[in-house]
């Protein structure tokens, strides 16, 4: 008896998690560039804009961490399916 796993269940979870990681990293890069730009201008940072960028950086961190958990869950799901079918 051959066991075939249907990857269509895992693919959307994995894709969603990876997209979340990529988007979070892009947001973090943009926020970090904004912060660095304010610091190097020499005029003094705009406090409100700096605070917004820092919040965006923290939100990006949470997005990446959460998306990584989605990827981990997708991996565990496949492992559970293999264990169940074996």
Rosetta blueprint (number, residue, H / E / L):
1 X L
2 X L
3 X L
4 X L
5 X L
6 X L
7 X L
8 X H
9 X H
10 X H
11 X H
12 X H
13 X H
14 X H
15 X H
16 X H
17 X H
18 X H
19 X H
20 X H
21 X H
22 X H
23 X H
24 X H
25 X H
26 X H
27 X H
28 X H
29 X H
30 X H
31 X H
32 X H
33 X H
34 X H
35 X H
36 X H
37 X H
38 X H
39 X H
40 X H
41 X L
42 X L
43 X L
44 X L
45 X L
46 X L
47 X H
48 X H
49 X H
50 X H
51 X H
52 X H
53 X H
54 X H
55 X H
56 X H
57 X H
58 X H
59 X H
60 X H
61 X H
62 X H
63 X H
64 X H
65 X H
66 X H
67 X H
68 X H
69 X H
70 X H
71 X H
72 X H
73 X H
74 X H
75 X H
76 X H
77 X H
78 X H
79 X H
80 X H
81 X H
82 X H
83 X H
84 X H
85 X H
86 X L
